[in-house]
Amino acid sequence: MHDLVEEVVGVAGRDLALLRPRDAEALISEEAFAHDEFLPYWADLWPSALALSRVVAARALRGARTLELGCGLGLVSLAAAAAGGRVTATDWAPDSIALLERNAKRNGLTLEALCVDWSAPDAIVARAPWDLVLASDVLYEPRNGIALLPLLPRLIDARGEIWLADPGREHAGPFLERAAETFTIETRKAKEIPQGAIHKMRVAGSRP
């Protein structure tokens, strides 16, 4: 594994200890980028993940089947597990999944971690509907929104929710406009992402 450092993050009165790569840029591979424009975004702890983890941790999930998309270091999934969720964390980077499994054990938490590409999402669609779907700062490239728009409606039913934290990426506005054709969206500010927000999405016409 990479050169790792420990970072302790306070989430809803609980400290979560995260091992993370010391230098994310050192993980950049020209070969991986040439193959599918892969960059190691997973290796940074992003403000949107902090914001969403704190909102999730404040909610009693009581066994809710919870899915995280693009989990990265997995702070949001760890917070959801600590809040009582039955969590499946996913990312397309195998290193992300391997490190999250280590971090879950270090924090005494139980979750499932899977390597999933949104262009081949059968592993998570087959288990739908999920009670809660989480994603933080996943709209940094247009192709991500293009993949998510048809995927998200396949993941929840009228009882489920999607919570998406975004720091104000330029692609978020067009994505949310399109998503509003399918979902009712409630937007709430978060101090960790002053230019962005947490967007809570439900199937249009469903009751809160």
MOBEL-V308703 format. One line per field, one symbol per residue. ss: DSSP state (~ for helix, > for strand, _ for the rest). psi: psi as a letter, one per 20 degrees, with the letter a starting at -180 (. if undefined). burial: + if it has 16 or more other ideal C-beta (glycine too) atoms within 10 Angstrom, else -. A space follows every 10 residues. Layout:
ss: ???
psi: ???
burial: ???
This chain:
ss: ___>>>>>>> >__>>>>>>> >__~~~~__~ ~~~~~~____ ~~~___~~~~ ~~~~~~~___ ____>>>>>_ ____~~~~~~ ~~___>>>>> >__~~~~~~~ ~~~~~~____ _>>>>_>__> _~~~~_____ _>>>>>____ _~~~~~~~~~ ~~________ >>>>>>___~ ~~~~~~~~~_ __>>>>>>__ ~~~___>>>> >>>_____
psi: rroqqppppp oljpppoppq phohhiipph ghghgkkpql hhiqoqhhhg ghhhgghipo hljpoppppl hcijgghghh ghjjqopopq qiohhggghh hghghhjkqp rppqoppiim jhhhhhjqqq hppqppljki qhhghhhhgi ggiihraiir qpooppjkqh igghghgghi hhqpppppqp hhmhibrpop pqppiqq.
burial: -+------+- +----+-+++ +--+--+--- --------++ +++-++++++ +++++++-+- +--+++++++ ++++++++++ +++-++++++ +++-+++-++ --++--+-+- +-+--+-+-- +--+---+++ ++++++++++ ---++-++-- ++--++---+ +++++++-+- ++--++--+- --+-+----+ -++--+++++ +++-----
